[in-house]
Amino acid sequence: MSDEIRLPGTMEPVTRPGIQHHRCEHPGCGKNAGWGFARPRQQSHWFCFEHRADGERYL
């Protein structure tokens, strides 16, 4: 038996709640990113505090 969370009737694990570790997408940065930007039905883009203004173009 696995300890992964799964939706009923599926075999795909669900992302656990809590802090997710993302890296800043600004070229050459790579810092831990906590600012996510996306429009509905689009992939999220992540930026650190210093480069969060770069993410506003995705809104």
N, C-alpha and C positions, 0 to 999 in steps of 0.2 A: 504494500500500500504506500502511496506517495503522500508527502505532506504538502504538495503544491495545491493551490486553490484552483478549482476547475468549475466552469459553468455546467449546469445540468445538461446532459445530452451532447457535450462536446469533449474533445480530447485536448484542447488548447488551454494551457495555464493562463490564469488571470494575473495581471500585474498587482502585486501586493500594495496596499495603501501605505503611505508614509513618504519619506523623502526619496526622491528619485535623483540619481546623479547624472547630470547632463554636463556637457562641455560647451564652452562658448564657441559659436560658429564664426566669429570674427577672424579673418585670416591672420594666422600667427599667434593667436591668443591662447586658447585651450584652458582657461581658468574654469573653475566650477561655475556653472550657469544656473541661475534661479529665475530668470525672466523668460517666460515662454510666450511666443506670439504665433497666432494662426488664425485664418479665417475658417468658418465652418467647412468641414469636409476637405481640409488641406492638412498636410503634414505640419507639425509644430517645428518652430525654429527657436533655438535657445541662445541666450546671450548673458554675459556676466553684467554686474552692475555698471561697470565702466563703459560697456558697449551696448547697453540696453536700448539706446536711441536707434541703433541699426535695425532693431527688430520692429520698429514702428512702421517700416515700409511694408510689412506683411499684414497690417491691419486694414 
